[in-house]
Amino acid sequence: MSSPSPELPPGSPAGGFWRRRLLEPLRRQLLQGVTPRKLAVTLAVGSVCSLFPFLGFTSLLNLGVGVVLRLNQPLLQGWNQLLGPLQLLLILPYVRAGELIWGAPAGAFTVTTMLEVFARASWSEFLTRFGWAGVHALTAWLVTAPLLAAALYLPLVPVFTRTAGRIRRASAVPAGA
């Protein structure tokens, strides 16, 4: 005999991880009057900042850009946390793309070697050995950032606009009608 599943507390969104952590917060933003364009800008800019190819800087980058552009900080920081694994996966492709842009020999940078040197070397030795890999990654990120922002912003605006319309229509219908 299986035990009954625990009930969700009143007011908590039902559904899986993505529904609770992404869809419901976005829906609540629209309910609170955030415009679809502002929501799309927040996610597009937050994605670009969250994929910055250096560990430990994305929260500060999101904070700074969010303050300047007056974006929703809780949404930016939550989105940053959700994109953390993707950021890790994209560091090496950013380095490789930067090597192509700079015409550098491919393969000089490996994550394994970098971690080994980081564990035993001084900061100056580490930067001497891997500084160009950082320049390559930064270059590729700077080239792709506007493209990524546009690729996210342009389709998100109509999606959020339709969703906001549905929310308005649903709230305009009297209960029991």
Protein Blocks (a to p, Z undefined) as FASTA:
>chain_A
ZZddddddehiagddfklmmmmmmmmmmmmnopafklmmmmmmmmmmmmmocbehilmmm
mmmmmmmnopafklmmmmmmmmmmmmmmmmmmmmmmmmmmnopaehkacfklmmmmmmmm
cfklmmmmmmmmmmmmmmmmmmmmmmmmmmmmmmmmmmmmmmmmmmmmmmmpcghZZ
